[in-house]
Amino acid sequence: MPDGSNSNRPLPLLDVRNLCVSFRSEKGPIRIIENVSFTIREREILSIVGESGSGKSMTSLAIMRLIMDPNAVVTGAVLYKGRDLLTLDGHAIRALRGREIAMIFQNPMTAFTPVYTIGWQIAEQQKVHLKLGAQEARRRSVDLLSKMGIPDPDRAFDRYPHQLSGGMRQRAMIAMAISCEPSILIADEPTTALDVSVQAQILDLLEGLREEYGASIILITHDMGVVSAIADRVMVMYSGRIIEHGEKRDLLAHPQHPYTRGLMRSIPPMTGARPHRLPSIPGGPPPPDARPAGCSFRPRCEFSFDRCLDAPPLFPCNNQFAACFLAENGSHTWDVSDERMP
């Protein structure tokens, strides 16, 4: 499986195999996610990267069994400690959500219920999963808010979501996600719409969760700077497919897919002269019902050639895997200067 792992490493905590998500429509089934396979090990941070619409959030919702549309069809396997989450009944998956696998949603303003206080929502999850009494759940919730750096946590406990700033709501969302000490935390764009200083604080919090609670983290983002700061491994998605996967340092320093290279070139250099204008990838991702034949990135790729009319598999190249014919015979492409690495 393309996860950059070797036989000496322990079995994965989560093993996603050939995950596909389709939606029935008048035109027939529309495939949103295509054969996504990856693993995550204990205490590991895996970052899933790609533009908006690449399938990152849909992948996480499928893992959590949170795609509620009656027209959705989810196939494949999502093995958590050997149990396939896609086959569990409603009671079993509800018992697992929040307790074993938790999620930090992209927009904490809409993720929190507006008619209940922040503290009530954090405490309620602990009452359900940990069977705590009201006083103990409150004490523990206030302590979590304090650990997340929220000032006057006892007062914040009794505030409604709209009464906190965006950064404070994000911290409260993290507090709720870790309140039952889950084994896996899925963080969907946790730093979006936050200023740079708050972004850094949130990333420090996520890193601290791994150290204090031993949690594995799936970090979903479109920001390669965030990836370079915190990830252990990186999975790049484009148009619902994995196009590159590998250890962070190898993948960011030596991207094997032209799309990954384009994402890296869009990051301002850390040292030296600032370019007048950063390079950009022309065009945009294709809609799921109008993907081009072969490689989905072909219409935007400056290196495309006739063979790209066929869909490339994930080729192994050094410690990476890349869905590009340029990488078929091993490491081929380009380097990214080390000054962009942390």
N, C-alpha and C positions, 0 to 999 in steps of 0.2 A: 504493500500500500504506500502511496506517495506521501510519506510524512517525514522523510529525512531520518527515520529511525533505523536502528540496527538491532541485531539479535541479542545484544548484551543489555539492552534497556528493558525496564519492567513493562508488563502489559499495560495498554492504555486504560485510562479511567473512562474515557468516552471514545467510542469507535463508530464513526458514521460511514456507512457503506452504501454507495450508489443511491444517494438521496435524490429523489425527483419530486418536483411539485408542478402539477398541471391544473389548469382551470378549464372546465367545460364552457364552451361558448357556441354561438350560432355558427361560427366558422369551423367548429370542431375543437378538440383539445389544444390549449395553448400552453406550451411547456415554459415554465418560468425558471425552474432549477433543473439542471441536467447532470445526473450522475456525479453528484458531489460526494467525495470520499475524503475523510481526514481523521486523525486521532488527536487526542490531547492527553498528556500524562499528568501525574500528580505534581502539584506545585509549579506548573508550567503556564506561561502566558503565550497564547497563540493569537496573533492578530490577523483578522480578515480584512483585506484592503480592496478598494475599488471605488469607481465613481458611483454616484447615485444611480440606482436602477440596475446595478450589477448583480443583485441577488443576495447581498450580505444579510440584511434584516430578515428577508424571507427564509433564509437558511436557519437563522436563530429561532424564528417563530415556529418553523417545522419541528426543530429539535424539542422545543417546549410544548408542542402540541397545542399551539395557540392560533392556528389558522382555522377560523370558525366558519368560513364561507362554505355553504353546502355544495357549491360547485367545485370545490378544491379536491384534488386527488393526490395523496402523498404516498409514495412508494419507496422501497429501500429498507434499510435497517438503521436504527440508532441505538447502539448497545451501550448501556451504562452499567458498569459492573456486571456485565454479562446478560442483563435484561434488556430486551428490545422495547424501547419506549413506545414505538408505534403500535405495538400489540396490546398494551395495557388497557384495562377498562377505565372508565371515568373516575371511579373512586381511587384506584391505584395511582393514576397520574396526578390527581389533585393532592394526594398525600406526599408525592415526591416533589412537586413544584414548591419552591420556597424553602423546603427542608433540605433537599439534596442538590437541586439545581435551581438557582435563582437568577433573576434578570434585572439589570438596570436599564429601564426603557429610555428611548431617545429623547422624549419630551416629558420631563417630570411634572410639568403643569397639567398635562392631560393624563398622565399615568396615575397620579393621585386622585382619589375621589374628592371633589370640591366641597362636599357637604359634611365631611368628617375632618377632624383635626389631624395634623401630621402624626402626633403621638398616638392617637387612637388607632390609626392604621398600622403603625409599627408594632404596637402592643398586641393588636388583634391577631396578627400572624403568629406571634409567640404563644398566645393562648391556645390557638388551634393546633400548632405543630409540637410545641414543647409542653403543653398542658400546664402553663404557669397561671397562678392567680393574678388578679388585677393589680395588686400592689407590687408584686415581684416583676410583672411585665412592664409596669410603668418605670420602676427603678432601673431595670435593665435598658429600657428604651432611652431614658434620659442619659444614662451612661454612654450608650452608643452615639447619641447626638453630640455629646461632649467629645468623644473620641474623633468624631468627624470634623471637629473644629467649629461647631456652631456655638456662637456666644449665647450665654444665658440659656442653656439647654432646657432647664425646667420650665421656663416661660415659652420656649419654642415648641415644647411638647403640646401645649394647648392652643397653638396657632393653626389657622387654616392655610392650605397651600398658597392662596393668593397673597397671604400676608408675609411671605418670605421672598427674598430675591431669587433670581435664577440660580446663582451659585449655591445659595443655601438650600434651595429645593433639591438640587442635584446631590448635595451632601446628605440630605434627609432620605433621598431615594436610595443612596448607597447604604445608609444605616438600616433601612428596611430590608434591603436585599441580603445583608449579612447577618440579620438579627437571629437567624436560626443556624448560623455557621454552616452554610452549604459547602459541598465539596467542589462544585463548579459554579462560577459566577460568569454570566454572559453580560457584557457591558456594551450596549448598542449606542455608539456615538456619544460617550459620556462627556466629552469636552466641547461638543458643538454649541455655538452661540455664546461661549464663555470667553472672557478676555484672557490674555496670555498668562497673567499671573494666577488666575483661578484655574486655568488649564493645568498649570504645573502642580498646583496643590492637589487637584483631583488625581493626577497621575501618581503623585507621591502616596496618596491614600490607597490607590489600587495596589501599588507595590507593597505597601504596608500590610494589606489584607493577606497577601500571599505569605508574608513573613510571620504574621501573628496567628492566622487561622489555617495556614497550609492550603489555601484555596487555589484551584486552577482557574485561570481566567481566559475567556474568549473575548477578545477586544475587537469590536467592529468599528472601523474608522475609514475615512477617505484621506486622512492626514498622514503623510509619510513621515513627517517630523515626530508625530506622536508614536508611530511605530518604532522609529529609531531610538526613542527614549526608553521604551519599556518592554518591547516584545522579546521573546526567546526565538520563536519561529513565526514565519509570515506565510500567509496564503493569499494569493492575488486572484480575485474573481473578475470576470468580464462577461457580460451577457448571460449570466446564470451558470457559468462554467468556471472551473478552476483552470487558470492558465499558467500559474507558476506557484511553486511551493518549496520552502527550504528554510534553513537556519537564517536568522536575521542578518548576521554579519556577512555571510556568503551572498545572500540574495540582494541586499542593498548595495554591496560593494561590486558585485558582478552579476547584474540582472541578465537573464538569458532570453527574456521575451521582450520584444519591442514595446509592448504596452507598459511593462514594469519600468523599462528605461525611460519612457515618456513621463511616467509619474515621478521618477527620481529627478529628472531634469527640470521639473516644475518647482523644485524646492530651491529657495534662495541660498547661495553659498554662504557658509558660516564665516569664511575669511576671504580676504582679497577684495578685488573690485566688484561692486554690485553691477550686474548687467542692467542695461537700460530697460530691457523687457525680457521676461522669462519665456523660454520656449513653451509652447502649448501643443496639445494633441488636437489636430483638426477634427471637426465634425463631432458627433456624439454617438453613444451606444445605440444599436438598433433596437426597435421595439421587439418584444418577445415573439410577436406573430409575423415578423418580417425580417428574421435573421437571414443574412446572405448565406449562400452555399459555402461549405468548407469552413475556414477559419472566420469566426465572427468579427475579428478585428481587421480582417483583410482590407475593407474599404478605407480605413484610416491609417493603414500601415505604410510607411515610406519604403519598406523592404519587401513588400509582397511580390510574389512571382507566381507562375502558372500552377505550381504544385499546391499553392494555398487554396485552390478550389476544392481540395480534399480537406477533411477535418483532421488536424494533427492530434495524435495521442500525447500523453505526458511522457516526454523523453527524459531519462535520467542524465544529468550532467553534473559531475562532481557530487556535491552534497545537495543538489537541487533537482527539481523536476520542472520541465517547461513544455507547454503545448505549442511548440513552434518547430517547423522543419529546419530552421537555422541551427537548432540545438540538437538535431538528431544524432550527430556524431560526437557529442560531448560539448564541452565549453567552447563557444564560438564567438560570442558577440563582443561586448564592450565592457569597459570598466567605468565605475563612477568614482570620482576622486574621493580619497579617504577623508578629506576635510568636511564632507557632509555627514560623516559618521559621528556618533556620540563619542 
